[in-house]
């Protein structure tokens, strides 16, 4: 007799209340989902946004831990996280920043306690959190600190197209100093390990970008490739990691070259992410590797101008949920 597969319970944080996060949560609740979805949000905000979007057909249900039932299309299970102040679409309010962070904290705590199998995050407004007086450079770094992860690795994935980052949210002038032989080796180890673990790749192939134009042009355009990246690759290869480079970032994404690899490791945020967002916007998923929990997210921001209009596309959030469920099953 075959046992029914366990249904993953996934926590979905609704993100910046003035953005499109609440809209997307309501939108995806209407369809079939491969999980039991628990939305962390202010229930009053969801009711008001549903009225504004004419989605009153979505039934909001209070969260209960006991059940492991699958998602019911047309309903949304809500773990109420009250806001400090009423929120209007498109209008930021720093008074609500603590509530946004508390949603993240509750989801992380639930994942660490095995209450949730994974967490998916709708976008937050970093400027609003910073203006409220909190130190916050992004979900990736915040979740790493909350879970005591030594080094988080940010990766965007769309099917077999995957781009990971050696550094995350840094000013461009700080990137070179942040890249060391040890840090690159650690990132490559995490990337190799998690590609094997979550995507079941027996021997992941990783293409590694150089930092400078033309990968340094033999030292004429910078020496980071010779002094840092190449030695890190040699050490990683000696450990059995299939990593090639450093390659010029302006050619590494050419399709005939890209098809040889399972992932690309870019040196900084805007070296790699614009390419995958151009090719796969609204279907790419932001995945944080190196954490003790499963976390995925959308590949876009809060889109304050679209909040409450009904024009926001839920494709990336749906892709993030599906990938989180797949990773939880793995």
C-alpha positions as MATLAB code, in Angstrom:
seq = 'XXXXXXXXXXXXXXXXXXXXXXXXXXXXXXXXXXXXXXXXXXXXXXXXXXXXXXXXXXXXXXXXXXXXXXXXXXXXXXXXXXXXXXXXXXXXXXXXXXXXXXXXXXXXXXXXXXXXXXXXXXXXXXXXXXXXXXXXXXXXXXXXXXXXXXXXXXXXXXXXXXXXXXXXXXXXXXXXXXXXXXXXXXXXXXXXXXXXXXXXXXXXXXXXXXXXXXXXXXXXXXXXXXXXXXXXXXXXXXXXXXXXXXXXXXXXXXXXXXXXXXXXXXXXXXXXXXXXXXXXXXXXXXXXXXXXXXXXXXXXXXXXXXXXXXXXXXXXXXXXXXXXXXXXXX';
ca = [
       0.000    0.000    0.000;
       1.468    3.382   -1.045;
       1.539    6.189    1.488;
       0.299    9.611    0.478;
       3.177   12.080    0.147;
       3.493   14.608    2.957;
       2.082   18.010    2.054;
       4.636   20.749    2.793;
       3.438   23.606    4.982;
       4.887   26.850    3.642;
       4.939   30.231    5.355;
       4.389   33.160    2.994;
       5.305   36.596    4.329;
       3.240   39.341    2.687;
       6.076   41.898    2.674;
       5.674   45.667    2.475;
       1.998   46.376    3.233;
       1.873   49.363    0.851;
       3.296   47.290   -2.013;
       1.990   44.489   -4.199;
       2.781   41.698   -1.724;
      -0.759   41.508   -0.262;
      -2.223   41.622   -3.784;
      -0.076   38.689   -4.901;
      -0.959   36.635   -1.809;
      -4.659   37.004   -2.588;
      -4.138   36.319   -6.284;
      -2.302   33.004   -5.906;
      -4.803   31.803   -3.290;
      -7.410   31.457   -6.025;
      -5.589   28.597   -7.761;
      -4.145   25.156   -7.093;
      -0.959   25.089   -5.005;
       1.449   22.207   -4.246;
       1.444   22.898   -0.514;
      -0.481   24.031    2.508;
      -0.056   27.804    2.385;
       0.049   29.962    5.526;
       0.082   33.692    4.786;
       1.654   35.972    7.399;
      -0.158   39.279    7.072;
      -2.434   41.767    8.752;
      -5.840   40.152    8.210;
      -7.579   43.537    8.139;
      -5.236   44.726    5.384;
      -5.970   41.590    3.343;
      -9.712   42.145    3.677;
      -9.388   45.770    2.596;
      -7.103   44.894   -0.325;
      -9.467   42.091   -1.396;
     -12.314   44.617   -1.453;
     -10.236   47.073   -3.473;
      -9.209   44.372   -5.955;
     -12.665   42.812   -6.093;
     -11.321   39.549   -4.706;
     -13.879   39.156   -1.934;
     -14.381   35.603   -3.232;
     -11.103   34.633   -1.509;
     -12.128   33.299    1.913;
      -9.690   34.280    4.666;
      -9.281   31.539    7.284;
      -7.423   31.810   10.627;
      -4.278   29.700   10.854;
      -4.420   26.506   12.878;
      -1.307   24.369   13.404;
      -2.997   20.998   13.632;
      -4.123   20.418   10.058;
      -1.862   19.281    7.225;
      -4.579   19.571    4.617;
      -3.706   20.778    1.134;
      -4.517   24.284   -0.014;
      -8.131   24.823   -1.019;
      -8.414   27.083   -4.093;
     -10.326   30.229   -3.255;
      -9.221   30.312    0.374;
      -6.229   31.780    2.195;
      -5.076   30.669    5.627;
      -3.822   33.721    7.532;
      -1.477   33.939   10.496;
      -2.466   37.407   11.674;
       0.454   39.840   12.064;
      -1.154   43.188   12.980;
       0.269   46.415   11.586;
       1.015   49.398   13.799;
      -0.806   51.798   11.466;
      -3.373   51.530    8.648;
      -1.731   51.033    5.273;
      -2.715   52.503    1.918;
      -1.510   51.165   -1.440;
       1.583   53.021   -2.596;
       2.048   55.047    0.611;
       4.999   53.961    2.761;
       4.755   54.304    6.532;
       7.805   53.688    8.703;
       5.530   52.871   11.648;
       4.843   49.506    9.994;
       8.502   48.522    9.543;
       8.631   46.586   12.858;
       5.597   44.550   11.758;
       7.272   43.698    8.458;
      10.333   42.404   10.291;
       8.205   40.532   12.814;
       6.577   38.601    9.949;
      10.041   37.473    8.878;
      11.012   36.568   12.438;
       7.840   34.512   12.918;
       8.384   32.635    9.652;
      12.041   31.919   10.476;
      11.181   30.717   13.981;
       8.498   28.460   12.534;
      10.918   26.973   10.010;
      13.607   26.370   12.624;
      11.036   24.654   14.853;
       9.760   22.492   11.932;
       6.339   24.126   12.173;
       6.883   25.219    8.561;
       8.792   23.292    5.899;
       9.856   26.400    3.993;
       9.315   30.126    3.808;
       8.554   32.302    0.791;
       8.871   36.066    0.978;
       6.992   38.773   -0.870;
       9.111   41.901   -1.442;
       9.904   44.419    1.296;
      10.816   48.090    0.938;
      14.375   48.316    2.261;
      14.372   52.114    2.303;
      11.328   52.183    4.578;
      12.917   49.727    7.026;
      16.152   51.737    7.041;
      14.264   55.010    7.505;
      12.587   53.445   10.544;
      16.021   53.075   12.129;
      16.709   49.374   11.541;
      19.915   47.931   10.082;
      18.693   46.031    7.036;
      20.557   45.403    3.780;
      18.147   42.799    2.445;
      16.300   39.556    3.091;
      19.415   37.500    2.346;
      21.595   39.038    5.031;
      18.770   39.402    7.565;
      17.748   35.750    7.321;
      21.366   34.629    7.571;
      21.744   36.551   10.816;
      18.453   35.217   12.192;
      19.438   31.622   11.437;
      23.108   32.009   12.450;
      24.213   31.015    8.940;
      27.902   31.693    8.337;
      27.572   32.743    4.696;
      24.356   33.106    2.707;
      24.525   32.814   -1.070;
      21.963   34.618   -3.194;
      20.880   32.852   -6.369;
      18.195   33.518   -8.967;
      16.839   30.461  -10.746;
      14.536   30.001  -13.713;
      14.441   26.369  -14.739;
      18.008   25.333  -15.615;
      19.189   28.959  -15.762;
      20.791   29.790  -12.403;
      22.889   32.800  -11.408;
      24.523   32.977   -7.964;
      26.401   35.897   -6.425;
      29.779   36.020   -4.708;
      28.697   39.253   -2.982;
      25.185   40.578   -2.437;
      24.036   44.070   -1.491;
      27.244   46.092   -1.490;
      28.241   49.421   -3.042;
      30.254   48.762   -6.181;
      33.386   50.326   -4.681;
      33.308   47.757   -1.851;
      33.077   44.656   -4.059;
      36.763   44.114   -4.783;
      37.731   44.250   -1.122;
      34.946   41.817   -0.192;
      36.178   39.108   -2.576;
      38.903   36.896   -1.114;
      40.218   33.437   -1.895;
      38.580   32.079    1.256;
      35.221   33.759    0.633;
      35.051   32.546   -2.975;
      35.937   29.005   -1.949;
      33.202   29.065    0.667;
      30.629   30.357   -1.829;
      31.624   27.693   -4.358;
      31.341   24.964   -1.709;
      27.836   26.128   -0.745;
      26.751   26.452   -4.356;
      28.084   22.997   -5.271;
      26.561   21.384   -2.164;
      23.111   22.940   -2.555;
      22.900   22.232   -6.289;
      23.481   18.594   -5.408;
      21.077   18.679   -2.468;
      18.107   20.625   -3.831;
      18.397   20.042   -7.596;
      19.809   16.496   -7.425;
      22.719   17.341   -9.732;
      25.375   14.635   -9.372;
      28.267   16.840  -10.523;
      27.252   20.501  -10.882;
      29.118   22.524  -13.484;
      29.754   26.125  -12.455;
      30.964   28.955  -14.694;
      32.711   31.724  -12.754;
      32.829   35.347  -13.909;
      35.843   37.577  -13.651;
      35.464   40.856  -11.811;
      36.948   43.228  -14.372;
      36.195   43.799  -18.071;
      37.592   40.968  -20.218;
      38.350   39.085  -16.970;
      41.214   41.499  -16.300;
      42.809   41.301  -19.758;
      45.814   39.392  -18.394;
      46.317   41.883  -15.578;
      46.058   45.037  -17.705;
      42.522   45.803  -16.466;
      42.893   44.622  -12.891;
      44.599   41.832  -10.983;
      41.708   40.337   -8.978;
      41.402   37.518  -11.514;
      45.055   36.464  -11.138;
      45.458   37.187   -7.434;
      42.103   36.044   -6.024;
      39.667   34.340   -8.391;
      42.056   31.942  -10.145;
      43.632   30.688   -6.872;
      40.154   30.173   -5.400;
      39.132   28.146   -8.444;
      42.279   26.031   -8.204;
      41.518   25.240   -4.555;
      37.871   24.439   -5.326;
      38.838   22.185   -8.236;
      41.239   20.324   -5.957;
      38.248   19.623   -3.700;
      36.313   18.095   -6.595;
      34.182   21.107   -7.497;
      33.692   21.541  -11.250;
      34.190   25.313  -11.541;
      35.637   26.987  -14.649;
      36.933   30.531  -15.060;
      37.436   33.319  -14.520;
      35.501   34.146  -17.678;
      34.594   37.554  -19.116;
      31.125   38.456  -17.879;
      30.162   39.948  -21.248;
      30.436   36.549  -22.973;
      29.709   34.031  -20.220;
      25.969   34.339  -20.877;
      26.186   33.535  -24.588;
      23.729   30.618  -25.036;
      26.175   28.159  -26.610;
      28.541   28.658  -23.640;
      25.838   28.866  -21.014;
      24.347   25.510  -21.998;
      27.505   23.754  -20.777;
      26.903   24.832  -17.171;
      24.350   24.337  -14.393;
      25.011   27.716  -12.767;
      26.948   30.929  -13.200;
      28.720   32.579  -10.278;
      28.818   36.360  -10.751;
      31.056   38.549   -8.613;
      28.470   41.198   -7.760;
      24.755   41.960   -7.869;
      24.441   43.919  -11.103;
      26.927   41.764  -12.995;
      24.681   38.714  -13.107;
      21.124   39.551  -12.097;
      20.212   41.928  -14.945;
      20.828   39.105  -17.417;
      18.529   36.549  -15.810;
      15.897   39.181  -15.024;
      15.917   40.301  -18.662;
      15.533   36.726  -19.858;
      13.112   35.426  -17.217;
      11.474   38.317  -15.372;
       8.289   37.251  -13.518;
       9.321   33.589  -13.683;
      12.703   33.689  -11.932;
      12.956   32.811   -8.242;
      15.301   34.248   -5.633;
      16.752   31.407   -3.537;
      18.944   31.847   -0.465;
      21.513   29.050   -0.297;
      23.595   28.290    2.763;
      20.733   28.574    5.281;
      19.517   25.798    7.596;
      15.996   26.422    6.231;
      14.409   26.637    2.779;
      13.757   30.195    1.635;
      12.646   31.416   -1.783;
      11.304   34.743   -2.978;
      10.166   36.749   -5.959;
      12.655   38.332   -8.352;
      11.100   41.805   -8.199;
      10.412   44.683   -5.827;
       7.382   46.163   -4.108;
       6.020   47.975   -7.208;
       4.280   50.646   -5.130;
       2.705   52.143   -8.252;
       0.898   48.855   -9.001;
      -0.354   48.143   -5.476;
      -4.130   47.955   -5.330;
      -4.541   48.249   -9.116;
      -4.943   44.572  -10.002;
      -2.152   44.812  -12.582;
       0.552   43.018  -10.586;
       1.716   39.708  -12.070;
       1.901   36.812   -9.588;
       4.063   34.619  -11.839;
       7.284   34.974   -9.865;
       5.570   34.378   -6.509;
       3.864   31.261   -7.851;
       7.207   30.012   -9.191;
       8.789   30.707   -5.788;
       6.102   28.663   -4.025;
       6.495   25.747   -6.411;
      10.277   25.724   -5.996;
       9.965   25.963   -2.200;
       7.633   22.955   -2.230;
      10.072   21.039   -4.437;
      12.982   21.874   -2.149;
      10.977   20.979    0.964;
      10.191   17.611   -0.577;
      13.906   17.067   -1.259;
];
